[in-house]
Amino acid sequence: MTIQCDTATSTPEEIVQAEAPLPSKAGAREWLGLALLALPTLMLGLDLTFLPLTLPALAVDLQPTSTEALWILDVSGFMLGGFLITMGTLGDRIGRRRLLMIGMVAFAVASSLAAFATSTTMLIAARAALGIAAATLMPSTLALISDLFRDPRERALAFGIWATLFGVGYALGPAGGGFLIERFWWGAAFLIPVPLAALLLIFARSLLPEHRASDRASLDFLSVGLSLVAMLSTIHGVKEIARFGITPEAVIAISVGVAVGLVFVWRQNRLADPLLDLRLFSNRAFSASLIVLLVGLIAVGGTMMLTAQYLQLVAGQPPFLTGLWMGLAALGMIAGGIGAPIIARRIRPGFVVASSLALSVMGYLMLAAVGQGVVDLGLVIAGLALAYLGNGAIAALGTDLVVGSAPPKKAGSASAMSETVQDIGVSLGIAILGSIATVIYRRTLFDSLPDALPEDIGVAVGDSLWAASAIAAELPAGLIEDARSAFVAGFHSAAIFSAVSVTVLVILAAVALRHVGTIGRSD
């Protein structure tokens, strides 16, 4: 079935307000379609959360530097963020279901290459390819949900289920990944997408509608190039400043990114059918929701990575138990993703989001208080669960507000913007919070390093805790404990940064989204 969009030219009002045909209730086919769309959603949740568990094994096998380790973790997210707008717009043109099927095949192939990587360079390249493939999946998935569910309450619940399924991926990723790492090798977890891709390809044509806007112009490849250069240059500069301070390379990178970004904005304003329709940002709910999603994911993305390292390298938990603990915490995301849309039927979404984020602030403050004892394990899990709770709420309600603000023919682009800020947020969180923790780790540990320590061992210990743990048998007595204490100090600093950032979001959500009526009502 092909759904052809209205060919009339969109007015500014149409851009900022979704078209409102009489909503029809979803049937069995629509809900089965949502179940099928769970596969790429679960897959991306798994991919995001099992990867931090592989770092200790990677440190022994591929021996990455701390910089290479950060690139392994976040290059996929950077490429995903860079290509999301392009892929969302491409899906609107060639068909969202078609793009989803292409992306699933590409993701499975790239995952297989990552599983059998023999060097850090090969793994980073495979992760970059995974990011590009993933960019085809998320906007297609969200736009197809919008196509399947026209009733506002059903659509909000569907987005809540989507956020919940992402939370299930968060929960299963650490446990499943940890099990595979312990039983096989670190690359085994990358093979999970292969059977999931096969299932989607079998049932996609029978359960998912096709949707393409036949009246939209072809892609503007200059805009694609400008968006990639602007984003990647800026993010590279931010990473350099966080790691080495203000350097000429960082200043040049950020300057190039800002300059190219301004050119990109100028070009979008001149195109009749732009890659990124800036008129969408005139909707206050749209803009505020994107900010909440971006900053919220910065906080939770970096915290997730650091918590996985804490559990393994400080608390001494093996990968499988680490996965179980993190999976238990991820139940908070499931509660937020399902509960928030239901509560928002009676309480305005802005207040639901603000309340959920206030609980997340409590979680980050709990993480800022952990030590190295056994009793601190429960504090870590409870704190992470509260952080996940807020994330589930903003993923469900924020996505609904963003996608619901756009007309159907722009749903793919709107979905892509929602996913762009979320995935950039996770990647920036890994880079920023990881760099904050690394800086504090090195400053705290510096005075503890013996003068007679061999240079190569000193470099490894000063690089990161996972590098120090890999050579723990060669270290002088007490030095590995000093390294763990230094890591905990960095963990505290990152958690405080997250708590302050999310506190600002609590105020923003309560103020900027207060005008949005309860779900299913127009007031």
LUMRO-435858 format. One record per residue (C-alpha): x, y, z; residue number from 1. Coordinates in steps of 0.5 Angstrom, whole numbers. Each point is the difference from the previous one (the first is absolute). Example, Ala and Ser with C-alpha at 12.3 -4.5 7.8 and 13.67 -1.06 7.14 Angstrom:
<sites>
       x       y       z     n
      25      -9      16     1
       2       7      -2     2
</sites>
This chain:
<sites>
       x       y       z     n
       0       0       0     1
       3       7      -2     2
      -3       6       4     3
       1       6      -5     4
       1       7       4     5
      -4       6      -2     6
       4       4      -6     7
      -2       7       2     8
       6       4       2     9
       0       1       8    10
      -1       6       3    11
       4       3       6    12
      -7      -2       5    13
       0      -7      -3    14
       8      -1       1    15
      -1       2       8    16
      -7      -4       1    17
      -2      -7      -2    18
      -5      -1      -5    19
      -7      -3       4    20
      -4      -5      -4    21
      -5      -3       4    22
       4      -6       4    23
      -1      -7      -1    24
       1      -5       5    25
       6      -5      -1    26
      -2      -7      -2    27
       4      -7       1    28
       4       1      -6    29
       3       7       3    30
       1      -3       7    31
       4      -6      -4    32
       4       5      -4    33
       2       4       6    34
       2      -7       3    35
       4      -1      -6    36
       3       7       0    37
       3      -2       7    38
       5      -4      -3    39
       4       6      -2    40
      -1       4       6    41
       2      -6       4    42
       6      -1      -4    43
       2       7       1    44
      -1       0       7    45
       4      -6       1    46
       6       3      -5    47
       0       6       5    48
       1      -4       6    49
       4      -6      -1    50
       6       4      -3    51
       2       3       7    52
       1      -7       3    53
       5      -2      -6    54
       5       5       2    55
       4      -4       5    56
       0      -6      -5    57
       2       5      -5    58
       6       3       4    59
       3      -7       0    60
      -1      -2      -7    61
       0       6      -4    62
       4       5       5    63
      -4       6      -2    64
       3       7       3    65
      -5       4       4    66
      -2       4      -6    67
      -1      -6      -5    68
      -4      -3       6    69
      -5       7       0    70
       0      -1      -8    71
      -2      -7       0    72
      -6       2       5    73
      -2       6      -3    74
       2       0      -8    75
      -7      -4      -1    76
      -4       6       3    77
       4       5      -3    78
      -1      -3      -7    79
      -7      -1       2    80
      -2       7       2    81
       4       2      -7    82
      -5      -4      -4    83
      -6       0       3    84
      -3       6      -3    85
       2      -2      -7    86
      -3      -7       1    87
      -6       3       3    88
      -1       4      -6    89
       2      -6      -5    90
      -5      -4       4    91
      -6       5      -2    92
       2       0      -7    93
       2      -7      -2    94
      -5      -4       5    95
       1      -1       8    96
      -1      -7       0    97
       5      -1      -6    98
       5       4       4    99
      -1      -4       6   100
       1      -7      -3   101
       7       3      -4   102
       2       2       7   103
      -1      -6       3   104
       4      -4      -5   105
       6       5       1   106
       0       0       7   107
       0      -8       0   108
       6       1      -4   109
       4       5       3   110
      -1      -4       7   111
       3      -6      -3   112
       6       4      -2   113
       1       3       7   114
      -1      -7       3   115
       6      -2      -3   116
       4       6       0   117
       8      -1       1   118
       2       7       1   119
      -3       6       3   120
       0       4      -6   121
      -4      -6      -3   122
      -5       0       6   123
       0       8      -1   124
      -2       0      -7   125
      -5      -6       1   126
      -3       4       6   127
      -1       6      -5   128
      -3      -4      -5   129
      -5      -2       5   130
      -2       7       2   131
      -1       1      -8   132
      -5      -6       0   133
      -3       2       6   134
      -2       7      -2   135
      -5      -4      -5   136
      -3      -4       5   137
      -2       5       6   138
      -4       6      -4   139
      -3      -6      -5   140
      -3      -3       7   141
      -2       6       3   142
      -4       3      -7   143
      -3      -7      -1   144
      -3       0       7   145
      -3       7      -1   146
      -3      -3      -7   147
      -3      -6       4   148
      -3       3       6   149
      -4       7      -2   150
      -4       0       7   151
       4       5       4   152
      -1      -5       6   153
       2      -6      -3   154
       6       4      -4   155
       3       2       7   156
      -1      -7       3   157
       3      -3      -6   158
       6       5       1   159
       0      -2       7   160
       1      -7      -2   161
       5       2      -5   162
       4       3       6   163
      -1      -6       4   164
       2      -5      -5   165
       7       4       0   166
       0       0       7   167
      -1      -8       0   168
       6       0      -5   169
       4       4       5   170
      -2      -5       5   171
       2      -6      -4   172
       6       3      -3   173
       4       0       6   174
      -2      -7       2   175
       0      -3      -7   176
       6       3      -2   177
       4      -2       7   178
      -2      -7      -1   179
       2       0      -7   180
       7       3       2   181
       1      -5       5   182
      -2      -6      -4   183
       3       2      -6   184
       4       6      -2   185
      -1       7       0   186
      -2       0      -7   187
      -6      -5       1   188
      -5       6       2   189
       1       3      -6   190
      -4      -6      -4   191
      -6       1       4   192
      -3       5      -6   193
       1      -6      -5   194
      -7      -4       2   195
      -4       6       1   196
       2       3      -7   197
      -3      -6      -3   198
      -6       0       4   199
      -2       7      -2   200
       2      -1      -7   201
      -5      -6       0   202
      -6       3       3   203
       1       8      -2   204
      -4       0      -7   205
      -6      -4       3   206
      -1       5       7   207
       3       6      -2   208
      -3       6      -4   209
       5       3      -5   210
       0       8       0   211
       3       5      -5   212
      -1       7      -2   213
       0       0      -7   214
       0       7      -1   215
       6       1       4   216
       7       3      -4   217
       6      -5       0   218
       5       1       5   219
       4       6       1   220
       7      -4       0   221
       4       7       2   222
      -5       1       6   223
       2      -8       2   224
       8       2      -1   225
      -1       7       4   226
      -4      -4       6   227
       5      -5       1   228
       6       5       0   229
      -3       4       4   230
      -2      -5       5   231
       6      -4       0   232
       5       6       0   233
      -4       3       6   234
       0      -7       4   235
       7      -1      -1   236
       2       6       3   237
      -4      -1       6   238
       3      -6       1   239
       7       3      -1   240
      -1       5       5   241
      -3      -5       5   242
       6      -4       0   243
       6       5      -1   244
      -3       7       1   245
       0       5      -5   246
       5      -1      -5   247
       0       3      -7   248
      -2      -7      -3   249
      -7       1       4   250
      -1       7      -2   251
       1      -1      -7   252
      -5      -6       0   253
      -5       4       4   254
       1       6      -5   255
      -1      -4      -6   256
      -6      -4       3   257
      -4       7       2   258
       2       3      -7   259
      -2      -6      -4   260
      -7       0       5   261
      -1       7      -2   262
       0      -1      -7   263
      -4      -7       1   264
      -5       5       3   265
       0       5      -5   266
      -1      -5      -6   267
      -6      -4       4   268
      -3       7       0   269
       0       1      -8   270
      -2      -7      -2   271
      -7      -1      -2   272
       0      -7       3   273
       6       0       5   274
       4      -6       3   275
      -2       3       7   276
      -6       4       0   277
       2       6       5   278
      -8       2       1   279
      -1      -6       4   280
       4       4       6   281
      -5       5       0   282
      -4      -5       4   283
       1       1       7   284
      -1      -7       2   285
       4      -3      -5   286
       6       5       1   287
       0      -1       8   288
      -1      -8      -1   289
       6       0      -4   290
       4       3       5   291
      -3      -4       6   292
       2      -6      -4   293
       7       2      -2   294
       2       2       7   295
      -3      -6       3   296
       3      -5      -4   297
       7       4       1   298
      -1      -2       7   299
      -2      -7       0   300
       4      -2      -6   301
       7       2       4   302
      -3      -3       6   303
      -2      -7      -3   304
       7      -1      -2   305
       4       2       6   306
      -5      -4       4   307
       2      -6      -4   308
       7       1       1   309
      -1       2       8   310
      -4      -7       1   311
       6      -4      -4   312
       6       4       2   313
      -1       2       7   314
      -6      -4       3   315
       3      -6      -3   316
      -6      -3      -4   317
       1      -5      -6   318
      -3       2      -6   319
      -6      -4       0   320
      -2       2       7   321
       2       8      -2   322
      -5      -1      -5   323
      -6      -3       4   324
       1       6       5   325
       0       5      -6   326
      -6      -4      -2   327
      -4       1       6   328
       2       7       0   329
      -3       1      -7   330
      -7      -2       3   331
       0       7       2   332
       0       2      -7   333
      -6      -5      -2   334
      -4       3       6   335
       1       7      -3   336
      -1      -2      -7   337
      -7      -3       2   338
      -2       4       6   339
       1       7      -3   340
      -5       0      -6   341
      -5      -3       4   342
       1       5       6   343
       0       5      -6   344
      -7      -1      -1   345
      -2       3       6   346
       6       5       2   347
       3       4      -5   348
       6      -3      -4   349
       5       6       2   350
      -2      -2       8   351
       1      -7      -1   352
       7       1      -4   353
       2       5       6   354
      -2      -5       5   355
       4      -6      -3   356
       6       4      -1   357
       0       3       7   358
       0      -8       2   359
       6      -1      -4   360
       4       6       3   361
      -1      -4       7   362
       3      -6      -4   363
       6       4      -2   364
       1       3       7   365
       0      -7       2   366
       5      -2      -5   367
       4       6       3   368
       1      -3       7   369
       2      -7      -2   370
       6      -3       3   371
       4      -7      -1   372
      -3      -4       5   373
      -5      -6      -1   374
      -6       4       3   375
       1       5      -6   376
      -2      -5      -5   377
      -7       1       2   378
       0       8       0   379
       3       0      -7   380
      -5      -5      -3   381
      -6       5       3   382
       3       6      -2   383
       1      -3      -7   384
      -7      -2       0   385
      -3       7       1   386
       5       3      -5   387
      -4      -5      -5   388
      -7       1       3   389
       1       8      -3   390
       3      -3      -6   391
      -6      -4      -2   392
      -5       5       2   393
       4       5      -5   394
       1      -5      -5   395
      -8      -1      -1   396
      -3       7       1   397
       6       4      -3   398
      -1      -5      -6   399
      -7       1      -1   400
       0       7       1   401
       5       1      -5   402
      -3      -5      -5   403
      -7       2       1   404
       2       8      -1   405
       2      -2      -8   406
      -5      -1      -6   407
       0      -8      -2   408
       4       2      -6   409
       6       3       5   410
      -1      -6       5   411
       6      -3      -3   412
       4       6       1   413
      -3       2       7   414
       2      -7       2   415
       7       0      -2   416
       1       7       4   417
      -3      -3       6   418
       5      -6      -1   419
       6       4      -2   420
       0       4       6   421
      -1      -6       5   422
       6      -4      -4   423
       4       6       0   424
      -2       1       7   425
       3      -7       2   426
       6       1      -4   427
       2       7       3   428
      -2      -3       7   429
       5      -6      -1   430
       5       5      -3   431
      -1       6       6   432
      -1      -4       6   433
       5      -5      -2   434
       5       6      -1   435
      -2       3       7   436
       1      -7       3   437
       7      -1      -3   438
       2       7       1   439
      -2      -1       8   440
       3      -7       0   441
       7       3      -3   442
       0       6       5   443
      -2      -4       6   444
       5      -6      -2   445
       6       4      -2   446
       3       1       7   447
      -1      -7       2   448
       5      -3      -6   449
       7      -2       3   450
       6       4      -3   451
       3      -7      -2   452
      -6      -3      -4   453
       2      -2      -7   454
      -2       5      -5   455
      -4      -5      -4   456
      -4      -2       6   457
      -1       7       2   458
      -3       2      -6   459
      -5      -6       0   460
      -2       2       7   461
      -1       7      -1   462
      -4      -1      -6   463
      -6      -4       3   464
      -2      -5       5   465
      -1      -5      -5   466
       7       1      -3   467
       2      -1       7   468
      -4      -6       2   469
       3      -4      -6   470
       7       1       3   471
      -2      -1       7   472
       5      -5       2   473
       5       4      -2   474
      -1       6       4   475
       3       2       7   476
      -4      -2       6   477
      -6       5       1   478
       0       3      -7   479
      -6      -3      -3   480
      -4       2       7   481
       2       7      -1   482
      -2      -1      -8   483
      -7      -2       2   484
       0       6       5   485
       2       5      -5   486
      -6      -3      -5   487
      -5       0       6   488
       2       8       0   489
      -1       1      -7   490
      -7      -4       0   491
      -2       5       6   492
       2       6      -5   493
      -4      -3      -6   494
      -6      -2       5   495
       0       7       2   496
       0       3      -7   497
      -6      -4      -2   498
      -4       2       7   499
       1       8      -2   500
      -1      -1      -7   501
      -7      -4       1   502
      -2       5       5   503
       0       5      -5   504
      -4      -4      -4   505
      -5      -1       5   506
      -2       7       0   507
       0       1      -7   508
      -5      -6      -1   509
      -4       3       5   510
       0       7      -3   511
       1      -1      -7   512
      -5      -6      -1   513
      -6       2       5   514
      -4       2      -6   515
      -1      -7      -3   516
      -6      -3       2   517
      -1      -7       3   518
       0      -5      -6   519
      -6      -1      -4   520
      -3       7       2   521
       2       7      -4   522
       0       4       6   523
</sites>
